[in-house]
Amino acid sequence: MTQVFREAVSIDQLNALSRGTAIDTLGIAFTAAGDDWLQATMPVDERTRQPYGILHGGASVVLAETLGSSAGNLCVDTGKQVCVGLEINANHVRAVRSGTVTGTARAVHVGRSTQLWEIRIEDEQGRLVCISRLTLAVVAAGHG
């Protein structure tokens, strides 16, 4: 895919916007971006593990939606439009007990009324942990 973001991505600005939110609480941090992808990490620790000691699937979904929604909003003029989640699915492929996972959202479709993002979450060895697909609705700002 070609350039989809409206302007250069500021990782510092994305992380600043996340302070005091669920994103911050789970330790998610944006780390890198390209022309059509956005990346973030999340620790696998007491904030993100389920009672059986492995990464909680819901935490993976929070990471996936964070990445996809953030990437989607980088494609629109947020003074006029915002992207909001319409549907998300996730397949959990591998258990992780500790360390850090890295998610990468890549644009599949960026349209005027909908967007589709694929989010791959991998462990520190680059093995697939979760794959997710997020559909976003593009709506008028203030009406999300």
CORURQUI-V277429 format. One record per helix or strand of 2 or more residues. SS is the DSSP state (A for helix, B for strand). FROM is the first residue (numbers start at 0). LEN is the number of residues. If there is no record, write none. Layout:
# CORURQUI-V277429
SS_FROM_LEN, SS_FROM_LEN
This chain:
# CORURQUI-V277429
A_10_8, A_21_4, B_28_5, B_36_8, A_56_17, B_80_12, B_98_12, B_113_9, B_127_13
